[in-house]
Amino acid sequence: MERPHLPLNALRAFEAAARHLSITRAAMELCVSQAAVSHQIKGLEARLGAPLFRRLPRGLALTDEGAALVPQVSAAFDRIGATLDQFLGGQFREVLTVGVVGTFATGWLLPRLAQFTLAHPGIDLRVLTNNNRVDLAGEGLDLAIRFGDGAWHGTEAIPLLSAPLAPLCAPALARGLSRPSDLAGLPLLRSYRAEEWTRWFAAAGTPCPTLRGPVFDSSPVMASAAAAGLGVALLPAALFAADLASERLVQPFALSIDAGRYWLTRLRSRPQTPAMQAFHLWLVAQTAAPDGA
């Protein structure tokens, strides 16, 4: 059976009345008369063949049919409004939501982000930072930049940057360090990847001391703790270049270990939009540039 044509004005009157549970307040919001709102709702009820409200002495109450319809109508108006909001100055702006592990966001992406927004004014970029634990579908992300080995179920991963880990600390702590074994006397700040210090000491040919010190789920926060003199942190030195240049942090030993790299990821089930493709190509080009790391 062919669906009845539902006038937009009637749906708007219904949605406003359902939200306020009042014909009077709906009319005030829509800048029309109470009679006009009542007429639109009655016309909608007639078309549907079902009552949407119960008229009470002091307002309205939704019927079961009205309660079933109102979330659908509200969601539809929200989607229309969101789409209209994407037009700016007569140009459609495509929203692109990207989840980014905090270290990459602060150490690499943010200093370059103006280049992307300048080159792609039609993309409304939304950046959500995380601690490398991300759910693309659950968080409504188009793309995510994360650290690891590139093996995430159902995900396409494009390699971006390698990020070897090296000890970083405050200059005052570094003065007492001449060999890797000297680290045994200091707090070794740790991430949730507990094996990283063990691997670094193995590469240095030195027994790993008992690990003590706080555990962090954010590398930028761990870097701040190291800069404050709370201990030595194992961090991707390339992404803390500004801290090293300003000597807020120093790298007492040249030795680093490869614990993974940064990847641009998306769900394989999610078709690429023009904005996703543009960001992908820009990222790959930027990270491949001589100063990309």
Secondary structure in CASP SS format (residue, H / E / C, confidence):
PFRMAT SS
TARGET T0000
AUTHOR 0000-0000-0000
METHOD secondary structure of the structure
MODEL  1
M C 1.00
E C 1.00
R C 1.00
P C 1.00
H C 1.00
L C 1.00
P C 1.00
L H 1.00
N H 1.00
A H 1.00
L H 1.00
R H 1.00
A H 1.00
F H 1.00
E H 1.00
A H 1.00
A H 1.00
A H 1.00
R H 1.00
H H 1.00
L C 1.00
S C 1.00
I H 1.00
T H 1.00
R H 1.00
A H 1.00
A H 1.00
M H 1.00
E H 1.00
L H 1.00
C C 1.00
V C 1.00
S C 1.00
Q H 1.00
A H 1.00
A H 1.00
V H 1.00
S H 1.00
H H 1.00
Q H 1.00
I H 1.00
K H 1.00
G H 1.00
L H 1.00
E H 1.00
A H 1.00
R H 1.00
L H 1.00
G C 1.00
A C 1.00
P C 1.00
L C 1.00
F E 1.00
R E 1.00
R E 1.00
L E 1.00
P C 1.00
R C 1.00
G E 1.00
L E 1.00
A E 1.00
L E 1.00
T C 1.00
D H 1.00
E H 1.00
G H 1.00
A H 1.00
A H 1.00
L H 1.00
V H 1.00
P H 1.00
Q H 1.00
V H 1.00
S H 1.00
A H 1.00
A H 1.00
F H 1.00
D H 1.00
R H 1.00
I H 1.00
G H 1.00
A H 1.00
T H 1.00
L H 1.00
D H 1.00
Q C 1.00
F E 1.00
L E 1.00
G C 1.00
G C 1.00
Q E 1.00
F E 1.00
R C 1.00
E E 1.00
V E 1.00
L E 1.00
T E 1.00
V E 1.00
G E 1.00
V E 1.00
V E 1.00
G H 1.00
T H 1.00
F H 1.00
A H 1.00
T H 1.00
G H 1.00
W H 1.00
L H 1.00
L H 1.00
P H 1.00
R H 1.00
L H 1.00
A H 1.00
Q H 1.00
F H 1.00
T H 1.00
L H 1.00
A H 1.00
H C 1.00
P C 1.00
G C 1.00
I E 1.00
D E 1.00
L E 1.00
R E 1.00
V E 1.00
L E 1.00
T E 1.00
N E 1.00
N C 1.00
N C 1.00
R C 1.00
V C 1.00
D C 1.00
L C 1.00
A C 1.00
G C 1.00
E C 1.00
G C 1.00
L C 1.00
D C 1.00
L E 1.00
A E 1.00
I E 1.00
R E 1.00
F E 1.00
G E 1.00
D C 1.00
G C 1.00
A C 1.00
W C 1.00
H C 1.00
G C 1.00
T E 1.00
E E 1.00
A E 1.00
I E 1.00
P E 1.00
L E 1.00
L E 1.00
S E 1.00
A C 1.00
P C 1.00
L E 1.00
A E 1.00
P E 1.00
L E 1.00
C E 1.00
A C 1.00
P H 1.00
A H 1.00
L H 1.00
A H 1.00
R C 1.00
G C 1.00
L C 1.00
S C 1.00
R C 1.00
P H 1.00
S H 1.00
D H 1.00
L H 1.00
A H 1.00
G H 1.00
L C 1.00
P C 1.00
L E 1.00
L E 1.00
R E 1.00
S E 1.00
Y C 1.00
R C 1.00
A C 1.00
E C 1.00
E H 1.00
W H 1.00
T H 1.00
R H 1.00
W H 1.00
F H 1.00
A H 1.00
A H 1.00
A H 1.00
G C 1.00
T C 1.00
P C 1.00
C C 1.00
P C 1.00
T C 1.00
L C 1.00
R C 1.00
G C 1.00
P C 1.00
V E 1.00
F E 1.00
D C 1.00
S C 1.00
S H 1.00
P H 1.00
V H 1.00
M H 1.00
A H 1.00
S H 1.00
A H 1.00
A H 1.00
A H 1.00
A C 1.00
G C 1.00
L C 1.00
G C 1.00
V E 1.00
A E 1.00
L E 1.00
L E 1.00
P E 1.00
A H 1.00
A H 1.00
L H 1.00
F H 1.00
A H 1.00
A H 1.00
D H 1.00
L H 1.00
A H 1.00
S C 1.00
E C 1.00
R C 1.00
L C 1.00
V E 1.00
Q C 1.00
P C 1.00
F C 1.00
A C 1.00
L C 1.00
S C 1.00
I E 1.00
D C 1.00
A C 1.00
G C 1.00
R E 1.00
Y E 1.00
W E 1.00
L E 1.00
T E 1.00
R E 1.00
L E 1.00
R C 1.00
S C 1.00
R C 1.00
P C 1.00
Q C 1.00
T C 1.00
P H 1.00
A H 1.00
M H 1.00
Q H 1.00
A H 1.00
F H 1.00
H H 1.00
L H 1.00
W H 1.00
L H 1.00
V H 1.00
A H 1.00
Q H 1.00
T H 1.00
A H 1.00
A C 1.00
P C 1.00
D C 1.00
G C 1.00
A C 1.00
END
